[in-house]
Amino acid sequence: MVREQFSPSILPNKTVRRHMNYVFSANIVNVLKARIGPAESTFNSRYWLCTPGPIYCANTDNCGGGPIVAPNNVSVDENGYEIIFRQPASDFELAQVLEAADTDPFDGYRFNGNSSWTTKLVDEWASKRKPITDFVKTQLALAKLSKDKNKYYYIAMYSRWLQYIESELDYYLDRYKAGLHA
């Protein structure tokens, strides 16, 4: 397998970037390179549930593969379309999200969010926190009532998302906004 070294600058904070050095297969590198480009072409059509950050989803498939390979970062909306509910916080999580992106047949994952997010847009997104929280709570309640054989998978997925909203999201958004100005 051909391997290529790649140090993406998808994180806004130079201190965080300095400690990250990724080695991925050439295929993953090509996937990432193909998804970095003019953000304006997809940023405005990103899924509204995606947490602000360098990675977002727009026009993904609805097969549900993303949450399987990146369970700490990817979830699905009510129609099964993949969304980034939590930005990767480690090399391992980034590798998982890259794998989710690689398996999406519609190339719906994008890695150029930093070129479009502003503190104003992050604040506007954060002002929708109640509808986002209500959405996750509703999906969690529906999963608990479901007779679907995969119900525990959905319960775990929405529980992780809700826990993130309630315990880490504010801290992350503050750090992300500060990094946009670094």
KACORQUI-V810523 format. One record per pair of residues at least 6 apart in sequence whose ideal C-beta (glycine too) atoms are under 6 Angstrom apart, sorted by the first residue. I is the first residue (numbers start at 1). J is the second residue. Records with the same first field share a line. If there is no record, write none. Layout:
I: J + J
This chain:
1: 25
2: 26
3: 23 + 25
4: 26 + 29
5: 23
6: 22 + 29
7: 21
9: 17
10: 54 + 111
11: 17
12: 114 + 179 + 180
13: 179 + 182
28: 98
31: 101 + 102
32: 111
35: 109 + 110 + 111
36: 111 + 112
39: 112 + 115 + 116
42: 58 + 110
43: 116
45: 58
46: 56 + 58
47: 57 + 83
49: 77 + 83
50: 56 + 57 + 83 + 84
51: 84 + 85 + 87
52: 117 + 122 + 125
53: 87 + 113 + 176
54: 111 + 113 + 114
55: 84 + 111
56: 84 + 110 + 113
57: 82 + 83 + 84 + 108 + 109
58: 108
59: 106 + 108
60: 81 + 82 + 104 + 106 + 108
61: 104 + 105 + 106
62: 79 + 80 + 81
64: 76 + 80
65: 103
66: 74 + 82 + 100
67: 74 + 75 + 157
69: 96 + 99 + 100
70: 96 + 97 + 100
72: 93
73: 86 + 88 + 93 + 97
74: 82 + 100
75: 83 + 85 + 157 + 161
76: 82
77: 83
85: 161
86: 164
88: 94 + 97
101: 109
119: 177
122: 177
126: 173
133: 165
136: 158 + 161 + 162
139: 158
140: 158
143: 151 + 154 + 155 + 158
